[in-house]
Amino acid sequence: MPTRPGTLKAAYGHCIRLARRHYENFPVASPLVPRPLRPHVCAVYAFARRADDFADEARFAGRRLARLGNWERRLDAAAKGEARGPVFTALAHTLSAFDLPVQPFRDLLSAFRQDVITPRYRTWAALADYCRRSADPVGRLVLMLFGNRDPALVPLSDAICTALQLTNFWQDVAVDAAKGRIYLPLEDLARFGVTEADVLEGRMSPAFARLMAFEVERTRGLFQAGAPLCERLEGRLGVELRAVWLGGMGILDAIERVGYDVFRRRPVHGLGSRARMLTDAVVPGRFRRAAYADA
């Protein structure tokens, strides 16, 4: 049954308000995103945001997996045109309007389930697989929303999305430790002589600084691998992506500036750095200088 226009407008309005309420390093559906696309970006974000809340917020303790299971059933129903609730009413319309596959959304839910049951990652490969499902689907969906379906763009997008996810992990080591989670691969802790207790108790040491320097540099490598996408995409999406890319690299620089001590201070962007990133994103020559200065 087709959704009434008024109901659909209210559903998208709900998703937009949800996107605006939540803090992110980078704004969701910013003014750089063409106005007609913003509701659709917010619908995708709202789906992921609510699922992430189920996996993470204390009020859902004890029923996280049940909530995520229900969310997936509602996703499958929405894909068949049987949406319930504002998030899925909007998402069902976006899925149909842009012919989006359902699998990226299932991948996201798989990653959120993993957050509930997996507080440690033994190897880099295991963490990269998590990022493949928790971050990479978002980039792929955004490409499709903007009409970019060239398969050659996907590995570049995946590299940037994985790098952004890792950057958030390194920025939030202390936040995650307070929840009993460690995203730093255990094989890397052992390599640098850092224990799980060191991380959970926030012990800053030269060994931890060396560990973080290693992870930061590895993450920079992923950003650099995906950088060509920032110049291949034209228009507002290109500007948006360049701003996000510069923002992620800027957080890595901020981690480095505080001597990798992410326990006492969460590295963030100041107003000045945000303004500079936007200027560098808009002017192609400035982006190239900023992106490849150390290449």
C-alpha positions as CSV (number, residue, x, y, z in Angstrom):
1,M,0.0,0.0,0.0
2,P,1.5,3.4,-1.0
3,T,2.4,5.7,1.9
4,R,0.4,8.9,2.2
5,P,2.4,12.0,1.3
6,G,1.8,13.5,4.7
7,T,2.9,10.4,6.5
8,L,6.0,10.2,4.4
9,K,6.9,13.8,5.0
10,A,6.5,13.3,8.7
11,A,8.7,10.1,8.6
12,Y,11.5,12.0,6.8
13,G,11.1,14.8,9.3
14,H,11.6,12.4,12.2
15,C,14.9,11.1,10.6
16,I,16.2,14.6,10.0
17,R,15.6,15.5,13.6
18,L,17.3,12.4,14.8
19,A,20.3,13.2,12.7
20,R,20.5,16.7,14.0
21,R,20.3,15.6,17.7
22,H,23.3,13.4,17.7
23,Y,26.9,14.6,18.0
24,E,29.2,13.4,15.2
25,N,32.7,14.5,14.2
26,F,31.2,15.5,10.9
27,P,27.6,16.7,10.4
28,V,25.1,14.3,8.8
29,A,23.6,15.6,5.5
30,S,25.4,18.9,5.8
31,P,24.6,21.9,3.5
32,L,27.1,20.4,1.1
33,V,24.6,17.6,0.4
34,P,22.0,18.8,-2.2
35,R,18.7,19.6,-0.5
36,P,16.7,16.9,-2.3
37,L,19.1,14.2,-1.1
38,R,19.3,15.2,2.6
39,P,16.1,13.4,3.7
40,H,17.4,10.2,2.1
41,V,20.8,10.5,3.7
42,C,19.1,11.1,7.0
43,A,16.9,8.0,6.5
44,V,19.9,5.8,6.1
45,Y,21.6,7.5,9.1
46,A,18.5,7.1,11.3
47,F,18.4,3.4,10.6
48,A,22.0,3.0,11.6
49,R,21.8,5.4,14.5
50,R,19.0,3.6,16.2
51,A,20.6,0.2,15.7
52,D,23.8,1.6,17.2
53,D,21.9,2.8,20.2
54,F,20.4,-0.6,20.8
55,A,24.0,-2.1,20.8
56,D,25.5,0.6,22.9
57,E,23.2,2.5,25.2
58,A,22.8,1.4,28.8
59,R,19.0,1.5,28.7
60,F,19.0,-1.4,26.3
61,A,21.2,-3.7,28.4
62,G,19.9,-7.2,28.6
63,R,17.8,-6.9,25.4
64,R,20.3,-5.6,22.9
65,L,20.2,-8.7,20.6
66,A,16.5,-8.9,20.7
67,R,16.2,-5.3,19.7
68,L,18.6,-5.7,16.8
69,G,16.8,-8.9,15.7
70,N,13.5,-7.0,15.6
71,W,15.2,-4.1,13.7
72,E,16.3,-6.6,11.1
73,R,12.9,-8.1,10.7
74,R,11.5,-4.6,10.3
75,L,14.2,-3.9,7.6
76,D,13.1,-7.0,5.7
77,A,9.5,-6.0,5.9
78,A,10.3,-2.4,4.7
79,A,12.2,-3.8,1.7
80,K,8.9,-5.6,0.8
81,G,6.9,-2.4,1.1
82,E,5.5,-3.3,4.6
83,A,7.1,-0.5,6.7
84,R,6.2,0.2,10.3
85,G,7.2,3.3,12.1
86,P,8.8,6.6,10.8
87,V,12.4,5.3,10.3
88,F,11.3,2.4,8.2
89,T,8.6,4.4,6.4
90,A,11.3,6.8,5.2
91,L,13.8,4.1,4.6
92,A,11.4,2.0,2.5
93,H,10.8,5.0,0.3
94,T,14.6,5.6,-0.1
95,L,15.3,2.0,-0.8
96,S,12.7,2.0,-3.6
97,A,13.5,5.5,-5.0
98,F,17.3,4.7,-5.4
99,D,17.1,1.0,-5.9
100,L,19.4,0.4,-2.9
101,P,20.4,-3.2,-2.0
102,V,19.4,-4.4,1.5
103,Q,22.7,-6.3,2.1
104,P,24.6,-3.2,3.3
105,F,22.0,-2.6,6.0
106,R,22.2,-6.2,7.1
107,D,26.0,-5.9,7.2
108,L,25.6,-2.9,9.6
109,L,23.3,-4.9,11.8
110,S,25.9,-7.8,11.8
111,A,28.5,-5.3,13.1
112,F,26.2,-4.0,15.8
113,R,25.5,-7.5,17.0
114,Q,29.3,-8.1,17.2
115,D,29.6,-5.0,19.4
116,V,27.3,-6.7,21.9
117,I,29.2,-10.0,22.0
118,T,32.8,-9.2,21.1
119,P,34.7,-6.7,23.4
120,R,38.1,-7.6,22.0
121,Y,39.8,-8.2,18.6
122,R,42.7,-10.6,18.5
123,T,44.1,-9.6,15.2
124,W,44.2,-6.7,12.7
125,A,42.4,-8.9,10.2
126,A,39.5,-9.4,12.6
127,L,39.2,-5.7,13.3
128,A,39.4,-4.9,9.5
129,D,36.5,-7.4,9.0
130,Y,34.4,-5.6,11.6
131,C,35.1,-2.3,9.8
132,R,34.1,-3.9,6.5
133,R,30.6,-4.4,8.0
134,S,30.4,-1.4,10.4
135,A,31.8,1.4,8.2
136,D,32.2,0.4,4.5
137,P,28.5,-0.1,3.8
138,V,27.8,3.6,4.7
139,G,30.2,4.8,2.0
140,R,28.8,2.4,-0.6
141,L,25.3,3.6,0.2
142,V,26.2,7.3,-0.1
143,L,27.9,6.6,-3.5
144,M,24.7,5.0,-4.7
145,L,22.5,7.8,-3.4
146,F,24.6,10.2,-5.4
147,G,24.3,8.0,-8.5
148,N,27.8,6.6,-8.5
149,R,27.8,2.9,-9.2
150,D,31.2,2.4,-10.8
151,P,32.7,-0.7,-9.1
152,A,36.2,0.9,-9.4
153,L,35.1,3.5,-6.8
154,V,34.2,0.9,-4.1
155,P,37.7,0.0,-2.9
156,L,38.6,3.7,-2.6
157,S,35.4,4.3,-0.6
158,D,36.1,1.3,1.6
159,A,39.6,2.5,2.4
160,I,38.3,5.9,3.6
161,C,35.4,4.5,5.5
162,T,37.6,1.9,7.3
163,A,40.1,4.7,8.1
164,L,37.3,6.9,9.5
165,Q,36.1,4.0,11.7
166,L,39.6,3.4,13.0
167,T,40.2,7.1,13.7
168,N,37.1,7.1,15.8
169,F,38.4,4.1,17.7
170,W,41.8,5.7,18.4
171,Q,40.0,8.9,19.4
172,D,37.8,7.1,21.8
173,V,40.1,4.5,23.4
174,A,39.2,5.9,26.9
175,V,35.5,6.0,26.1
176,D,35.4,2.4,24.9
177,A,37.6,1.2,27.8
178,A,35.0,2.6,30.2
179,K,32.5,0.2,28.6
180,G,35.0,-2.7,28.8
181,R,35.8,-2.6,25.1
182,I,39.2,-2.6,23.4
183,Y,39.4,-2.1,19.7
184,L,43.2,-2.0,19.6
185,P,44.1,-5.5,18.2
186,L,45.5,-7.7,21.0
187,E,48.4,-8.8,18.7
188,D,49.5,-5.2,18.5
189,L,49.2,-4.8,22.3
190,A,51.5,-7.8,22.7
191,R,53.9,-6.5,20.1
192,F,54.4,-3.2,21.9
193,G,54.3,-4.6,25.5
194,V,51.0,-3.1,26.4
195,T,48.5,-5.1,28.5
196,E,44.7,-5.0,28.4
197,A,44.8,-3.7,32.0
198,D,46.9,-0.8,30.8
199,V,44.2,0.2,28.4
200,L,41.3,-0.4,30.7
201,E,42.9,1.6,33.5
202,G,44.2,4.4,31.3
203,R,47.9,3.9,31.9
204,M,49.8,6.2,29.7
205,S,53.4,5.0,29.0
206,P,56.1,5.2,26.2
207,A,55.0,1.7,25.1
208,F,51.4,2.9,24.7
209,A,52.5,5.9,22.8
210,R,54.5,3.7,20.4
211,L,51.4,1.5,20.0
212,M,49.2,4.4,19.1
213,A,51.8,5.9,16.8
214,F,51.8,2.6,14.9
215,E,48.0,2.5,14.6
216,V,47.8,6.2,13.6
217,E,50.3,5.7,10.9
218,R,48.6,2.6,9.6
219,T,45.3,4.5,9.5
220,R,46.9,7.3,7.6
221,G,48.0,4.8,5.0
222,L,44.3,3.8,4.5
223,F,43.3,7.5,4.1
224,Q,46.0,7.9,1.5
225,A,44.9,4.8,-0.3
226,G,41.4,6.2,-0.7
227,A,42.4,9.8,-1.4
228,P,42.0,9.5,-5.2
229,L,38.3,9.2,-4.7
230,C,38.2,12.7,-3.2
231,E,39.3,14.1,-6.5
232,R,37.4,11.7,-8.8
233,L,34.0,12.7,-7.4
234,E,32.6,16.0,-8.6
235,G,30.3,18.6,-7.3
236,R,29.1,18.7,-3.7
237,L,29.8,15.1,-2.9
238,G,33.4,15.7,-3.8
239,V,33.6,18.7,-1.5
240,E,31.8,16.7,1.3
241,L,34.1,13.8,0.9
242,R,37.2,16.0,0.9
243,A,36.0,17.7,4.1
244,V,35.4,14.3,5.8
245,W,38.8,13.0,4.6
246,L,40.6,16.1,5.9
247,G,38.6,15.9,9.2
248,G,39.7,12.3,9.7
249,M,43.3,13.0,9.0
250,G,43.0,16.1,11.3
251,I,41.9,13.9,14.2
252,L,45.0,11.7,13.7
253,D,47.1,14.8,13.7
254,A,45.4,15.9,17.0
255,I,46.2,12.5,18.5
256,E,49.8,12.9,17.6
257,R,49.9,16.4,19.0
258,V,48.8,15.3,22.4
259,G,51.6,12.7,22.5
260,Y,49.1,9.9,21.9
261,D,47.7,10.4,25.4
262,V,44.0,9.8,24.5
263,F,43.2,8.9,28.2
264,R,43.4,12.4,29.6
265,R,42.0,14.3,26.6
266,R,39.8,13.3,23.7
267,P,41.3,14.8,20.6
268,V,38.8,17.0,18.7
269,H,38.7,19.7,16.1
270,G,38.7,23.4,17.0
271,L,36.7,26.0,15.2
272,G,39.7,27.2,13.4
273,S,40.7,23.8,12.1
274,R,37.1,23.2,10.9
275,A,37.1,26.4,8.9
276,R,40.4,25.6,7.4
277,M,39.3,22.1,6.4
278,L,36.2,23.4,4.6
279,T,38.3,25.9,2.7
280,D,40.8,23.2,1.7
281,A,37.9,20.9,0.7
282,V,36.4,23.5,-1.6
283,V,39.6,24.6,-3.4
284,P,41.0,21.6,-5.2
285,G,44.6,22.9,-5.2
286,R,44.5,23.4,-1.5
287,F,43.2,19.9,-0.9
288,R,46.0,18.4,-3.0
289,R,48.6,20.4,-1.0
290,A,47.0,19.4,2.3
291,A,46.5,15.7,1.3
292,Y,49.8,15.0,-0.3
293,A,52.1,17.3,1.8
294,D,53.9,14.4,3.4
295,A,53.5,11.9,0.5
